[in-house]
Amino acid sequence: MRLVTNFSWLAATMSARHPYEGTAVKDFLHTLRIQRWDDHRYYHHCRINQSLHLLSAISFLVAYAMLFIDPVWSALIGWLVSMTSRQAGHFFFEPLGYDEINQASNAYKEEIKVGYNLRRKMVLLSIWALLPMGIYMNPGLLGLLPEHGDWYEFLRAVGTAWLYLGVGALLFRTGQLLLSQGPQAALAWMSKILTDPFHDIYLYHKAPWQLLRGQRYATAEELAAEAPEGVRSAS
């Protein structure tokens, strides 16, 4: 019954005549802003992390462009440059202790994380790291990929596998959110992920300069500045 209700909401949203008409679309946009703000204020305190996200965002835009030219190279750029720089910022530089600014423990933030929290990321990145080994030891990976005869073909086989992994990870988590939180949260998260490179450039384009000036961490005022309308005063 809940699944039928969720798909009814989705159909109603898609049938809206104008993007700003109807409560459903306005609620969707508000949910998207909330998800963006929570991600920003909870997980992007460190200027090093912000700077790495800027690098990641720029390389993701290159990967987006390469999708129309060579999807395999798009996946290689996305995983080897964009994802590694992005996740290195979270794993190695972002504070993992008690969050004084938001008055929240790291365990609490991980629990309410809509997308991939650190535990889910470790599973995903483990699969990503093990795929090249599996392809090398089993060319073609049980017929799922083209078999390789040299290192260039091996590289393209790995890129193809990573392309499937990226699409699969996006759809898998979206499906989980669809069933657990409904289509509004699921579609908002998918939209957030796909447009994060553009938004990250807007948010963090000053981070390298701020870091050079000795500002290692963002202030509470800066983290609160992106609060959506209606929750700013409560933050």
N, CA, C and O of each residue as an XYZ file, in Angstrom:
940
protein
N       0.824     -1.210      0.000
C       0.000      0.000      0.000
C       0.861      1.264      0.000
O       0.569      2.230     -0.705
N       1.933      1.237      0.810
C       2.804      2.417      0.863
C       3.485      2.643     -0.472
O       3.648      3.785     -0.902
N       3.894      1.539     -1.148
C       4.553      1.677     -2.429
C       3.607      2.275     -3.460
O       4.016      3.110     -4.266
N       2.322      1.846     -3.440
C       1.321      2.403     -4.354
C       1.137      3.889     -4.094
O       1.029      4.676     -5.034
N       1.098      4.285     -2.807
C       0.975      5.702     -2.452
C       2.170      6.496     -2.948
O       2.017      7.608     -3.455
N       3.369      5.923     -2.803
C       4.585      6.600     -3.262
C       4.549      6.858     -4.757
O       4.893      7.949     -5.211
N       4.129      5.850     -5.530
C       4.097      6.023     -6.969
C       2.969      6.973     -7.388
O       3.074      7.644     -8.415
N       1.899      7.031     -6.604
C       0.837      8.006     -6.870
C       1.359      9.420     -6.700
O       1.043     10.310     -7.490
N       2.175      9.624     -5.643
C       2.799     10.945     -5.426
C       3.706     11.295     -6.594
O       3.718     12.435     -7.061
N       4.476     10.299     -7.071
C       5.401     10.533     -8.174
C       4.648     10.932     -9.436
O       5.052     11.858    -10.140
N       3.542     10.226     -9.723
C       2.749     10.548    -10.907
C       2.160     11.952    -10.809
O       2.120     12.685    -11.797
N       1.701     12.325     -9.604
C       1.130     13.662     -9.421
C       2.184     14.741     -9.619
O       1.909     15.794    -10.195
N       3.394     14.472     -9.136
C       4.485     15.439     -9.292
C       4.852     15.641    -10.747
O       5.045     16.772    -11.194
N       4.948     14.540    -11.493
C       5.377     14.618    -12.893
C       4.302     15.257    -13.775
O       4.610     15.771    -14.850
N       3.038     15.227    -13.325
C       1.965     15.794    -14.124
C       1.737     17.270    -13.850
O       0.845     17.871    -14.450
N       2.533     17.884    -12.943
C       2.382     19.308    -12.644
C       2.597     20.130    -13.907
O       3.528     19.854    -14.664
N       1.757     21.135    -14.152
C       1.818     21.896    -15.395
C       2.944     22.915    -15.398
O       3.443     23.289    -16.460
N       3.342     23.361    -14.233
C       4.376     24.392    -14.130
C       5.264     24.027    -12.959
O       4.754     23.584    -11.930
N       6.593     24.196    -13.075
C       7.497     23.732    -12.011
C       7.261     24.365    -10.656
O       7.739     23.836     -9.653
N       6.535     25.488    -10.582
C       6.315     26.121     -9.293
C       4.844     26.096     -8.883
O       4.440     26.773     -7.937
N       4.062     25.318     -9.596
C       2.655     25.178     -9.240
C       2.479     23.873     -8.465
O       3.048     22.845     -8.832
N       1.691     23.919     -7.396
C       1.381     22.705     -6.655
C       2.302     22.520     -5.474
O       3.489     22.843     -5.525
N       1.731     21.995     -4.412
C       2.495     21.784     -3.183
C       3.576     20.741     -3.361
O       4.653     20.854     -2.777
N       3.296     19.714     -4.173
C       4.243     18.605     -4.315
C       5.601     19.082     -4.825
O       6.635     18.699     -4.278
N       5.605     19.913     -5.868
C       6.861     20.380     -6.439
C       7.576     21.316     -5.473
O       8.799     21.259     -5.347
N       6.824     22.180     -4.790
C       7.438     23.082     -3.809
C       8.060     22.281     -2.668
O       9.153     22.600     -2.202
N       7.360     21.245     -2.225
C       7.905     20.386     -1.173
C       9.167     19.673     -1.653
O      10.126     19.522     -0.896
N       9.162     19.236     -2.914
C      10.345     18.579     -3.480
C      11.546     19.518     -3.460
O      12.637     19.128     -3.044
N      11.347     20.750     -3.908
C      12.453     21.711     -3.936
C      12.935     22.034     -2.524
O      14.131     22.219     -2.295
N      11.999     22.099     -1.586
C      12.393     22.352     -0.192
C      13.187     21.170      0.359
O      14.175     21.365      1.067
N      12.766     19.957      0.042
C      13.496     18.767      0.480
C      14.901     18.763     -0.096
O      15.859     18.429      0.602
N      15.032     19.132     -1.360
C      16.346     19.203     -1.995
C      17.239     20.214     -1.292
O      18.419     19.943     -1.068
N      16.697     21.376     -0.940
C      17.485     22.400     -0.239
C      17.905     21.912      1.155
O      19.030     22.156      1.590
N      17.000     21.227      1.841
C      17.325     20.692      3.162
C      18.454     19.665      3.058
O      19.391     19.695      3.856
N      18.372     18.764      2.088
C      19.424     17.757      1.919
C      20.763     18.414      1.606
O      21.794     18.006      2.141
N      20.754     19.422      0.748
C      22.000     20.131      0.425
C      22.574     20.794      1.674
O      23.776     20.713      1.927
N      21.717     21.448      2.452
C      22.193     22.174      3.614
C      22.727     21.224      4.682
O      23.776     21.478      5.273
N      22.006     20.131      4.929
C      22.478     19.150      5.909
C      23.834     18.589      5.511
O      24.717     18.429      6.355
N      24.001     18.293      4.238
C      25.281     17.775      3.763
C      26.388     18.811      3.958
O      27.498     18.477      4.372
N      26.079     20.054      3.659
C      27.070     21.130      3.780
C      27.448     21.378      5.240
O      28.633     21.419      5.571
N      26.466     21.542      6.107
C      26.761     21.938      7.495
C      27.302     20.788      8.336
O      28.051     21.027      9.283
N      26.941     19.543      8.015
C      27.396     18.405      8.810
C      28.734     17.836      8.337
O      29.498     17.315      9.149
N      29.029     17.926      7.035
C      30.150     17.160      6.480
C      31.186     17.987      5.731
O      32.045     17.418      5.056
N      31.131     19.308      5.829
C      32.090     20.117      5.071
C      32.610     21.288      5.905
O      32.534     22.442      5.483
N      33.128     20.986      7.070
C      33.697     22.009      7.939
C      35.105     22.407      7.504
O      35.474     23.579      7.584
N      35.885     21.440      7.047
C      37.310     21.652      6.780
C      37.543     22.257      5.400
O      36.976     21.793      4.411
N      38.378     23.292      5.334
C      38.681     23.935      4.051
C      39.434     22.986      3.113
O      39.301     23.099      1.894
N      40.220     22.056      3.658
C      40.903     21.091      2.794
C      39.862     20.211      2.113
O      39.944     19.951      0.912
N      38.893     19.759      2.884
C      37.806     18.966      2.314
C      37.031     19.772      1.272
O      36.693     19.255      0.207
N      36.756     21.021      1.577
C      36.047     21.871      0.625
C      36.861     22.059     -0.655
O      36.311     22.033     -1.756
N      38.168     22.248     -0.505
C      39.026     22.433     -1.679
C      39.075     21.168     -2.526
O      39.056     21.237     -3.755
N      39.139     20.014     -1.870
C      39.117     18.753     -2.608
C      37.774     18.547     -3.301
O      37.715     17.961     -4.382
N      36.692     19.029     -2.681
C      35.392     18.958     -3.332
C      35.339     19.870     -4.556
O      34.673     19.552     -5.541
N      36.033     20.990     -4.497
C      36.106     21.867     -5.665
C      36.823     21.157     -6.808
O      36.361     21.185     -7.949
N      37.961     20.516     -6.499
C      38.675     19.727     -7.513
C      37.784     18.619     -8.055
O      37.716     18.391     -9.263
N      37.103     17.937     -7.146
C      36.203     16.854     -7.547
C      35.098     17.368     -8.462
O      34.785     16.740     -9.473
N      34.512     18.502     -8.113
C      33.412     19.051     -8.895
C      33.862     19.405    -10.315
O      33.162     19.113    -11.285
N      35.032     20.034    -10.429
C      35.537     20.413    -11.749
C      35.806     19.171    -12.596
O      35.460     19.134    -13.777
N      36.419     18.161    -11.996
C      36.707     16.939    -12.749
C      35.427     16.174    -13.083
O      35.357     15.504    -14.113
N      34.421     16.270    -12.220
C      33.136     15.650    -12.540
C      32.498     16.312    -13.760
O      31.885     15.630    -14.581
N      32.635     17.628    -13.886
C      32.092     18.297    -15.063
C      32.804     17.833    -16.328
O      32.181     17.695    -17.381
N      34.116     17.590    -16.224
C      34.858     17.015    -17.351
C      34.321     15.619    -17.664
O      34.143     15.255    -18.826
N      34.064     14.840    -16.600
C      33.523     13.493    -16.792
C      32.138     13.550    -17.422
O      31.813     12.718    -18.269
N      31.318     14.516    -17.024
C      29.995     14.673    -17.636
C      30.133     14.932    -19.138
O      29.412     14.345    -19.946
N      31.058     15.810    -19.501
C      31.262     16.105    -20.919
C      31.749     14.860    -21.672
O      31.347     14.618    -22.810
N      32.611     14.081    -21.030
C      33.144     12.877    -21.670
C      32.088     11.792    -21.862
O      32.266     10.894    -22.685
N      30.987     11.867    -21.106
C      29.897     10.901    -21.296
C      29.403     10.891    -22.739
O      28.995      9.848    -23.248
N      29.438     12.047    -23.400
C      28.950     12.154    -24.767
C      30.021     11.799    -25.789
O      29.730     11.674    -26.978
N      31.256     11.638    -25.332
C      32.372     11.332    -26.228
C      32.836      9.896    -26.041
O      32.936      9.135    -27.004
N      33.119      9.533    -24.794
C      33.583      8.184    -24.465
C      33.186      7.880    -23.024
O      33.898      8.277    -22.101
N      32.069      7.185    -22.807
C      31.602      6.911    -21.444
C      32.601      6.156    -20.582
O      32.615      6.329    -19.363
N      33.435      5.323    -21.191
C      34.421      4.572    -20.414
C      35.436      5.522    -19.788
O      35.754      5.404    -18.605
N      35.943      6.463    -20.583
C      36.882      7.434    -20.027
C      36.194      8.365    -19.043
O      36.823      8.849    -18.102
N      34.920      8.618    -19.250
C      34.158      9.400    -18.278
C      34.160      8.710    -16.927
O      34.350      9.357    -15.898
N      33.949      7.384    -16.922
C      33.952      6.630    -15.669
C      35.335      6.620    -15.034
O      35.452      6.726    -13.813
N      36.382      6.494    -15.841
C      37.746      6.493    -15.301
C      38.073      7.829    -14.642
O      38.654      7.863    -13.557
N      37.703      8.926    -15.292
C      37.936     10.248    -14.699
C      37.103     10.402    -13.428
O      37.591     10.880    -12.403
N      35.839      9.989    -13.514
C      34.942     10.150    -12.373
C      35.419      9.407    -11.135
O      35.367      9.939    -10.026
N      35.888      8.170    -11.325
C      36.315      7.374    -10.174
C      37.743      7.692     -9.733
O      38.002      7.817     -8.536
N      38.666      7.823    -10.676
C      40.072      7.987    -10.301
C      40.400      9.391     -9.807
O      41.274      9.553     -8.955
N      39.721     10.397    -10.321
C      40.007     11.777     -9.920
C      38.893     12.322     -9.027
O      39.142     12.742     -7.897
N      37.673     12.312     -9.540
C      36.567     12.960     -8.832
C      36.247     12.274     -7.513
O      36.178     12.929     -6.472
N      36.049     10.955     -7.547
C      35.642     10.250     -6.338
C      36.770     10.130     -5.323
O      36.531     10.265     -4.123
N      37.995      9.879     -5.779
C      39.107      9.735     -4.830
C      39.376     11.047     -4.099
O      39.581     11.045     -2.885
N      39.379     12.171     -4.824
C      39.610     13.461     -4.163
C      38.454     13.793     -3.228
O      38.658     14.318     -2.133
N      37.259     13.487     -3.662
C      36.073     13.797     -2.863
C      36.050     12.994     -1.566
O      35.828     13.549     -0.490
N      36.278     11.696     -1.671
C      36.194     10.851     -0.480
C      37.422     11.003      0.414
O      37.321     10.809      1.625
N      38.571     11.342     -0.150
C      39.750     11.604      0.682
C      39.480     12.766      1.626
O      39.918     12.750      2.776
N      38.759     13.774      1.145
C      38.415     14.902      2.003
C      37.580     14.486      3.191
O      37.775     14.985      4.300
N      36.641     13.567      2.964
C      35.782     13.105      4.052
C      36.523     12.187      5.022
O      36.392     12.333      6.237
N      37.292     11.254      4.496
C      37.911     10.234      5.344
C      39.122     10.753      6.116
O      39.359     10.330      7.247
N      39.886     11.659      5.521
C      41.168     12.044      6.114
C      41.214     13.441      6.720
O      42.084     13.716      7.547
N      40.314     14.318      6.337
C      40.437     15.704      6.778
C      39.229     16.229      7.554
O      39.366     17.154      8.355
N      38.054     15.653      7.327
C      36.867     16.161      8.008
C      36.849     15.665      9.453
O      37.060     14.475      9.689
N      36.600     16.554     10.434
C      36.550     16.129     11.838
C      35.456     15.074     12.057
O      34.341     15.198     11.550
N      35.806     14.032     12.826
C      34.861     12.948     13.086
C      34.374     12.921     14.537
O      33.637     12.016     14.929
N      34.784     13.902     15.323
C      34.362     13.950     16.720
C      33.030     14.647     16.874
O      32.253     14.762     15.926
N      32.779     15.110     18.090
C      31.516     15.795     18.368
C      31.467     17.115     17.616
O      32.431     17.880     17.637
N      30.363     17.382     16.961
C      30.172     18.583     16.161
C      29.605     19.680     17.057
O      28.403     19.709     17.323
N      30.469     20.582     17.521
C      30.046     21.654     18.418
C      29.135     22.657     17.719
O      28.221     23.202     18.337
N      29.381     22.900     16.442
C      28.586     23.886     15.718
C      27.126     23.457     15.611
O      26.213     24.252     15.834
N      26.920     22.174     15.263
C      25.560     21.667     15.080
C      25.036     20.906     16.298
O      23.913     20.402     16.293
N      25.877     20.831     17.355
C      25.482     20.103     18.564
C      25.007     18.682     18.221
O      23.903     18.269     18.575
N      25.880     17.957     17.524
C      25.522     16.608     17.080
C      26.751     15.713     17.124
O      27.851     16.140     16.773
N      26.563     14.487     17.551
C      27.646     13.519     17.537
C      27.840     12.979     16.129
O      26.936     13.053     15.297
N      29.025     12.434     15.866
C      29.274     11.854     14.557
C      28.346     10.656     14.312
O      27.898     10.431     13.188
N      28.063      9.895     15.371
C      27.166      8.748     15.237
C      25.768      9.194     14.809
O      25.125      8.542     13.987
N      25.305     10.308     15.373
C      23.987     10.834     15.007
C      23.976     11.268     13.540
O      23.028     10.970     12.814
N      25.016     11.965     13.105
C      25.078     12.429     11.725
C      25.116     11.251     10.754
O      24.491     11.287      9.693
N      25.852     10.212     11.126
C      25.919      9.032     10.270
C      24.574      8.323     10.194
O      24.210      7.769      9.157
N      23.844      8.347     11.296
C      22.553      7.659     11.342
C      21.513      8.342     10.462
O      20.717      7.665      9.812
N      21.507      9.682     10.431
C      20.480     10.398      9.679
C      20.930     10.734      8.255
O      20.164     11.330      7.497
N      22.145     10.368      7.883
C      22.655     10.648      6.545
C      21.736     10.030      5.496
O      21.475      8.828      5.528
N      21.249     10.845      4.571
C      20.303     10.363      3.575
C      20.998      9.479      2.546
O      20.489      8.417      2.187
N      22.157      9.918      2.074
C      22.847      9.172      1.030
C      23.789      8.123      1.587
O      23.430      7.353      2.477
N      25.001      8.106      1.050
C      26.006      7.135      1.479
C      26.792      7.702      2.659
O      27.596      8.619      2.493
N      26.554      7.150      3.858
C      27.370      7.543      5.001
C      28.723      6.833      4.917
O      28.977      6.107      3.956
N      29.586      7.033      5.903
C      30.945      6.492      5.814
C      30.944      4.973      5.728
O      31.761      4.393      5.013
N      30.046      4.332      6.439
C      29.993      2.863      6.389
C      29.579      2.375      5.005
O      30.185      1.453      4.460
N      28.557      2.988      4.444
C      28.120      2.601      3.096
C      29.194      2.926      2.060
O      29.393      2.175      1.105
N      29.886      4.057      2.256
C      30.955      4.414      1.322
C      32.085      3.395      1.361
O      32.665      3.079      0.322
N      32.405      2.877      2.540
C      33.471      1.886      2.646
C      33.113      0.626      1.872
O      33.977      0.027      1.233
N      31.846      0.216      1.923
C      31.411     -0.944      1.148
C      31.532     -0.654     -0.341
O      32.069     -1.463     -1.097
N      31.029      0.509     -0.761
C      31.072      0.879     -2.170
C      32.505      0.987     -2.677
O      32.821      0.478     -3.753
N      33.375      1.647     -1.910
C      34.760      1.820     -2.337
C      35.532      0.501     -2.316
O      36.470      0.318     -3.092
N      35.146     -0.407     -1.441
C      35.781     -1.728     -1.437
C      35.458     -2.477     -2.726
O      36.335     -3.102     -3.322
N      34.197     -2.413     -3.155
C      33.817     -3.034     -4.429
C      34.580     -2.384     -5.575
O      35.088     -3.065     -6.466
N      34.652     -1.046     -5.540
C      35.388     -0.311     -6.579
C      36.849     -0.748     -6.657
O      37.377     -0.947     -7.750
N      37.501     -0.896     -5.512
C      38.915     -1.257     -5.484
C      39.152     -2.710     -5.888
O      40.201     -3.034     -6.445
N      38.191     -3.582     -5.613
C      38.372     -5.013     -5.904
C      38.033     -5.368     -7.349
O      38.483     -6.398     -7.849
N      37.255     -4.540     -8.020
C      36.861     -4.851     -9.391
C      38.049     -5.033    -10.340
O      38.056     -6.006    -11.093
N      39.065     -4.140    -10.343
C      40.193     -4.370    -11.245
C      40.885     -5.708    -11.014
O      41.293     -6.367    -11.971
N      41.022     -6.118     -9.749
C      41.641     -7.408     -9.454
C      40.799     -8.554    -10.022
O      41.325     -9.500    -10.607
N      39.472     -8.443     -9.834
C      38.595     -9.476    -10.364
C      38.653     -9.558    -11.879
O      38.634    -10.652    -12.443
N      38.723     -8.403    -12.551
C      38.786     -8.380    -14.014
C      40.128     -8.924    -14.499
O      40.182     -9.622    -15.512
N      41.206     -8.613    -13.789
C      42.532     -9.105    -14.180
C      42.616    -10.628    -14.056
O      43.172    -11.302    -14.924
N      42.062    -11.154    -12.976
C      42.133    -12.594    -12.743
C      41.098    -13.359    -13.561
O      41.278    -14.545    -13.837
N      40.026    -12.691    -13.946
C      38.962    -13.336    -14.711
C      38.545    -12.421    -15.858
O      37.530    -11.733    -15.750
N      39.310    -12.396    -16.963
C      38.978    -11.518    -18.084
C      37.538    -11.721    -18.559
O      37.077    -12.845    -18.760
N      36.855    -10.603    -18.730
C      35.461    -10.671    -19.138
C      34.494    -10.752    -17.983
O      33.297    -10.520    -18.151
N      35.006    -11.082    -16.802
C      34.202    -11.148    -15.574
C      32.898    -11.907    -15.818
O      31.800    -11.361    -15.708
N      33.065    -13.183    -16.153
C      31.925    -14.094    -16.358
C      31.013    -13.638    -17.496
O      29.800    -13.841    -17.455
N      31.610    -13.025    -18.499
C      30.837    -12.598    -19.660
C      30.148    -11.263    -19.530
O      29.440    -10.844    -20.445
N      30.339    -10.578    -18.404
C      29.689     -9.292    -18.191
C      30.419     -8.152    -18.887
O      29.822     -7.113    -19.171
N      31.723     -8.342    -19.167
C      32.549     -7.297    -19.765
C      33.286     -7.863    -20.972
O      33.438     -9.080    -21.085
N      33.748     -6.995    -21.879
C      34.582     -7.480    -22.987
C      35.928     -7.984    -22.459
O      36.534     -7.353    -21.593
N      36.385     -9.105    -22.976
C      37.671     -9.647    -22.537
C      38.808     -8.762    -23.042
O      38.721     -8.160    -24.112
N      39.869     -8.699    -22.250
C      40.992     -7.838    -22.603
C      42.194     -8.678    -23.036
O      42.423     -9.778    -22.533
N      42.956     -8.122    -23.990
C      44.155     -8.797    -24.452
C      45.424     -8.019    -24.172
O      46.526     -8.558    -24.278
N      45.272     -6.742    -23.813
C      46.432     -5.920    -23.469
C      46.020     -4.952    -22.364
O      44.878     -4.971    -21.905
N      46.969     -4.097    -21.937
C      46.714     -3.217    -20.810
C      45.685     -2.137    -21.142
O      44.925     -1.715    -20.271
N      45.659     -1.691    -22.397
C      44.669     -0.674    -22.758
C      43.266     -1.259    -22.718
O      42.339     -0.618    -22.225
N      43.107     -2.463    -23.229
C      41.805     -3.121    -23.166
C      41.404     -3.439    -21.727
O      40.229     -3.380    -21.364
N      42.414     -3.778    -20.913
C      42.131     -3.998    -19.493
C      41.624     -2.721    -18.838
O      40.678     -2.751    -18.051
N      42.259     -1.601    -19.168
C      41.845     -0.317    -18.606
C      40.413      0.019    -19.024
O      39.630      0.518    -18.215
N      40.075     -0.250    -20.269
C      38.719      0.027    -20.734
C      37.712     -0.928    -20.094
O      36.574     -0.541    -19.829
N      38.120     -2.153    -19.849
C      37.227     -3.089    -19.161
C      36.947     -2.620    -17.735
O      35.817     -2.701    -17.255
N      37.995     -2.126    -17.062
C      37.821     -1.595    -15.708
C      36.917     -0.370    -15.730
O      36.030     -0.232    -14.887
N      37.142      0.521    -16.696
C      36.297      1.702    -16.811
C      34.841      1.349    -17.055
O      33.941      1.993    -16.516
N      34.608      0.318    -17.872
C      33.231     -0.129    -18.126
C      32.592     -0.648    -16.849
O      31.435     -0.343    -16.561
N      33.350     -1.440    -16.075
C      32.835     -1.968    -14.806
C      32.537     -0.838    -13.833
O      31.521     -0.870    -13.139
N      33.414      0.163    -13.775
C      33.191      1.296    -12.874
C      31.996      2.140    -13.320
O      31.294      2.712    -12.486
N      31.766      2.218    -14.630
C      30.593      2.929    -15.126
C      29.322      2.238    -14.640
O      28.396      2.893    -14.161
N      29.283      0.914    -14.765
C      28.135      0.155    -14.267
C      27.987      0.320    -12.755
O      26.872      0.443    -12.247
N      29.106      0.324    -12.041
C      29.060      0.465    -10.582
C      28.488      1.818    -10.176
O      27.670      1.898     -9.259
N      28.914      2.879    -10.856
C      28.419      4.211    -10.527
C      26.922      4.339    -10.755
O      26.200      4.853     -9.901
N      26.455      3.870    -11.909
C      25.025      3.920    -12.208
C      24.253      3.034    -11.230
O      23.191      3.413    -10.736
N      24.807      1.844    -10.960
C      24.137      0.927    -10.046
C      24.037      1.481     -8.637
O      23.002      1.336     -7.987
N      25.113      2.123     -8.150
C      25.107      2.688     -6.802
C      24.076      3.803     -6.686
O      23.391      3.917     -5.669
N      23.967      4.625     -7.727
C      22.989      5.718     -7.719
C      21.562      5.163     -7.686
O      20.731      5.616     -6.899
N      21.289      4.183     -8.544
C      19.938      3.622     -8.608
C      19.610      2.793     -7.374
O      18.466      2.779     -6.920
N      20.619      2.095     -6.824
C      20.383      1.254     -5.651
C      19.970      2.090     -4.456
O      18.981      1.778     -3.793
N      20.716      3.150     -4.173
C      20.382      3.987     -3.020
C      19.077      4.747     -3.258
O      18.303      4.953     -2.323
N      18.829      5.164     -4.495
C      17.559      5.816     -4.798
C      16.398      4.869     -4.540
O      15.371      5.278     -3.997
N      16.553      3.605     -4.926
C      15.517      2.616     -4.677
C      15.300      2.376     -3.197
O      14.162      2.240     -2.747
N      16.399      2.322     -2.426
C      16.262      2.161     -0.979
C      15.481      3.322     -0.373
O      14.593      3.108      0.453
N      15.803      4.545     -0.775
C      15.112      5.715     -0.243
C      13.662      5.754     -0.698
O      12.793      6.206      0.046
N      13.392      5.290     -1.904
C      12.017      5.245     -2.395
C      11.154      4.383     -1.489
O      10.015      4.737     -1.184
N      11.702      3.244     -1.057
C      10.940      2.331     -0.221
C      10.895      2.767      1.238
O       9.897      2.537      1.920
N      11.963      3.394      1.725
C      12.032      3.739      3.147
C      11.518      5.134      3.473
O      10.927      5.345      4.532
N      11.740      6.098      2.561
C      11.362      7.482      2.855
C      10.409      8.092      1.840
O       9.928      9.208      2.038
N      10.134      7.383      0.766
C       9.192      7.880     -0.225
C       9.869      8.538     -1.408
O      11.067      8.815     -1.357
N       9.120      8.797     -2.481
C       9.695      9.322     -3.719
C      10.263     10.728     -3.595
O      11.205     11.081     -4.304
N       9.697     11.535     -2.697
C      10.213     12.901     -2.564
C      11.669     12.902     -2.112
O      12.503     13.572     -2.721
N      11.984     12.163     -1.055
C      13.354     12.081     -0.569
C      14.250     11.399     -1.586
O      15.392     11.813     -1.784
N      13.735     10.343     -2.241
C      14.539      9.588     -3.202
C      14.909     10.428     -4.414
O      16.074     10.472     -4.811
N      13.917     11.098     -5.006
C      14.187     11.904     -6.193
C      15.001     13.154     -5.857
O      15.822     13.604     -6.656
N      14.769     13.703     -4.679
C      15.573     14.855     -4.264
C      17.033     14.459     -4.114
O      17.926     15.191     -4.541
N      17.279     13.285     -3.499
C      18.667     12.842     -3.334
C      19.329     12.572     -4.673
O      20.475     12.968     -4.888
N      18.610     11.892     -5.592
C      19.185     11.643     -6.915
C      19.509     12.953     -7.623
O      20.573     13.090     -8.227
N      18.594     13.915     -7.548
C      18.829     15.226     -8.158
C      20.025     15.916     -7.521
O      20.833     16.538     -8.211
N      20.134     15.804     -6.203
C      21.261     16.403     -5.492
C      22.588     15.817     -5.970
O      23.531     16.555     -6.256
N      22.658     14.492     -6.055
C      23.899     13.837     -6.460
C      24.307     14.264     -7.863
O      25.473     14.580     -8.099
N      23.365     14.278     -8.790
C      23.680     14.594    -10.175
C      24.064     16.057    -10.376
O      24.804     16.383    -11.304
N      23.567     16.933     -9.514
C      23.870     18.365     -9.667
C      24.887     18.870     -8.648
O      25.213     20.057     -8.643
N      25.393     17.989     -7.787
C      26.385     18.403     -6.788
C      27.608     19.094     -7.382
O      28.083     20.066     -6.795
N      28.146     18.639     -8.528
C      29.330     19.338     -9.065
C      29.093     20.830     -9.286
O      29.956     21.648     -8.967
N      27.937     21.186     -9.826
C      27.624     22.602    -10.061
C      27.478     23.349     -8.725
O      27.991     24.457     -8.567
N      26.783     22.737     -7.780
C      26.545     23.391     -6.496
C      27.825     23.492     -5.683
O      28.033     24.484     -4.986
N      28.689     22.479     -5.760
C      29.951     22.513     -5.013
C      30.870     23.625     -5.501
O      31.561     24.258     -4.704
N      30.878     23.861     -6.804
C      31.691     24.968     -7.328
C      31.175     26.287     -6.777
O      31.963     27.159     -6.411
N      29.853     26.440     -6.716
C      29.254     27.653     -6.138
C      29.626     27.796     -4.656
O      29.957     28.892     -4.203
N      29.570     26.689     -3.901
C      29.815     26.757     -2.460
C      31.292     26.916     -2.116
O      31.634     27.670     -1.205
N      32.171     26.216     -2.833
C      33.545     26.058     -2.361
C      34.604     26.680     -3.276
O      35.786     26.360     -3.153
N      34.201     27.550     -4.177
C      35.197     28.136     -5.086
C      36.190     29.033     -4.354
O      37.278     29.295     -4.868
N      35.828     29.511     -3.154
C      36.757     30.346     -2.382
C      37.606     29.542     -1.395
O      38.511     30.095     -0.770
N      37.327     28.260     -1.250
C      37.981     27.460     -0.211
C      39.506     27.425     -0.314
O      40.168     27.573      0.713
N      40.105     27.235     -1.508
C      41.575     27.214     -1.563
C      42.199     28.528     -1.076
O      43.200     28.513     -0.360
N      41.610     29.651     -1.463
C      42.127     30.941     -1.020
C      41.958     31.110      0.487
O      42.861     31.608      1.160
N      40.816     30.701      1.017
C      40.587     30.787      2.459
C      41.567     29.897      3.220
O      42.032     30.264      4.299
N      41.877     28.747      2.669
C      42.844     27.847      3.294
C      44.238     28.465      3.300
O      44.953     28.360      4.296
N      44.631     29.101      2.212
C      45.932     29.761      2.136
C      46.042     30.907      3.129
O      47.139     31.255      3.566
N      44.914     31.487      3.480
C      44.908     32.590      4.464
C      44.889     32.063      5.894
O      44.801     32.844      6.842
N      44.970     30.759      6.056
C      45.044     30.176      7.386
C      43.716     29.816      8.003
O      43.657     29.478      9.185
N      42.637     29.881      7.223
C      41.304     29.548      7.733
C      41.059     28.059      7.510
O      40.512     27.666      6.479
N      41.457     27.238      8.464
C      41.381     25.784      8.308
C      39.928     25.286      8.320
O      39.589     24.343      7.605
N      39.076     25.920      9.129
C      37.698     25.454      9.255
C      36.706     26.590      9.005
O      36.984     27.752      9.300
N      35.559     26.235      8.461
C      34.480     27.203      8.243
C      33.870     27.603      9.577
O      33.876     26.825     10.531
N      33.351     28.804      9.639
C      32.709     29.288     10.860
C      31.248     28.834     10.901
O      30.695     28.387      9.896
N      30.640     28.957     12.070
C      29.235     28.600     12.226
C      28.353     29.462     11.334
O      27.366     28.979     10.780
N      28.706     30.734     11.192
C      27.913     31.639     10.362
C      27.970     31.224      8.898
O      26.964     31.290      8.191
N      29.138     30.800      8.446
C      29.264     30.369      7.047
C      28.483     29.093      6.780
O      27.854     28.954      5.731
N      28.520     28.163      7.723
C      27.790     26.913      7.543
C      26.287     27.136      7.595
O      25.527     26.417      6.945
N      25.855     28.127      8.366
C      24.424     28.405      8.489
C      23.891     29.260      7.347
O      22.679     29.364      7.158
N      24.794     29.872      6.587
C      24.363     30.808      5.556
C      23.548     30.153      4.453
O      22.750     30.816      3.791
N      23.745     28.845      4.249
C      23.030     28.145      3.187
C      21.713     27.551      3.660
O      21.078     26.800      2.919
N      21.287     27.872      4.877
C      20.044     27.311      5.405
C      18.857     27.720      4.548
O      18.723     28.895      4.205
N      17.981     26.761      4.190
C      16.799     27.097      3.395
C      15.883     28.048      4.149
O      15.916     28.120      5.377
N      15.077     28.765      3.409
C      14.132     29.698      3.998
C      13.176     28.920      4.919
O      12.659     27.866      4.548
N      12.958     29.457      6.112
C      12.046     28.812      7.030
C      12.723     28.047      8.137
O      12.110     27.752      9.164
N      14.024     27.714      7.929
C      14.761     27.010      8.990
C      15.960     27.818      9.432
O      16.638     27.437     10.386
N      16.237     28.915      8.770
C      17.425     29.709      9.112
C      17.389     30.202     10.548
O      18.399     30.139     11.249
N      16.249     30.687     10.990
C      16.168     31.249     12.327
C      16.253     30.196     13.411
O      16.585     30.497     14.558
N      15.945     28.928     13.037
C      15.988     27.848     14.013
C      17.360     27.234     14.152
O      17.570     26.389     15.022
N      18.288     27.632     13.325
C      19.596     26.965     13.304
C      20.527     27.555     14.347
O      21.671     27.116     14.472
